[in-house]
Every structure is written in structure tokens, then in C-alpha cells.
């Protein structure tokens, strides 16, 4: 006898009534705290614009690592790394990409990012030479960045 041909024994209730019974279960006497999501400060189009700017950093990171490995120090500027001036890196929301001393890369954004003059910074980390060069991504501008770019964190001012 196949399963579907077997007679139903016991008092089977339709699925809907079982679900309704669970929903009407007693509520706890003490309110249970509910986590509240932090305020989102960027819209999906703004996030896409910021992500586009962050993607510009990828080839520059490679060049900076190669420079550091061959020179034993970080370049002090775009010119030292053989890159065009910062203001020539312009895209939808990007108004510049700057190489700074001590292994800092900085992308600046216009208002399309949600913050006029917004910034995302990458700081090279050489504290663990056995692991190669690492990166720390921070922003003083985009409060919710960790929600959609998990490797980056908001620092405030």
C-alpha cells in the first residue's frame, strides 16, 4: 500500500488550523527586546556609486604593493606611484583618487554618493609581514557602510 493510499488515523487537523493555533499561543508576560536595525544612510544607487569608487582602488592597491616590495617604503603621492593626478579619477560619484604618504589611498565622492565630499580610506598594514600587506578600510562619511561593504567600517569624524 502506497503512503497516499493509507487511511488517516488520529485527529489530523488541516495545516491552516495548526498554524493558527501556534499564532494564538500565549504571549510572554515580559516584553522581549527586539533588535532594531541601525538607520540606513545610503540608498542602493548611492551604494552602487560608492562601490564603483571602491573598485577603482583595486589596481592602485596592486601598484602600491609592488612599489612597497621593490622600494621598501610607500609612495608619497600619485606621481610617485606613476599615476595621474587625483582629480583625473572621475566617475559617476567619484571626484578623485589620491595616494598619500604611509600607505594611504583615499577616494573622494560627490553628492551622488549621498555625502558631498565623502571619503573612503584604505590604510596599508605591514604589522604582520608573514601575512603580507593587509588593508584597513574606513570612512568618516558613510554610516552604514559595514552593512553592505563588510570589510569597511564607519569611524565618524
Buried (B, 14 or more C-beta within 10 A) or exposed (E): EEEEEEEEEEEEEEEEEEEEEEEEEEEEEEEEEEEEEEEEBBEEEBBBBBEBBBEBBEEBBEBBBEBBEEEEEBBEEBEBBEBEEBEEBEBBBBBBBBBBEEBBBBBBBBEBBBBEEBBBBBBBEEEEEEEEBEBBBBBBBBBBBBBBBEEBEBEEE
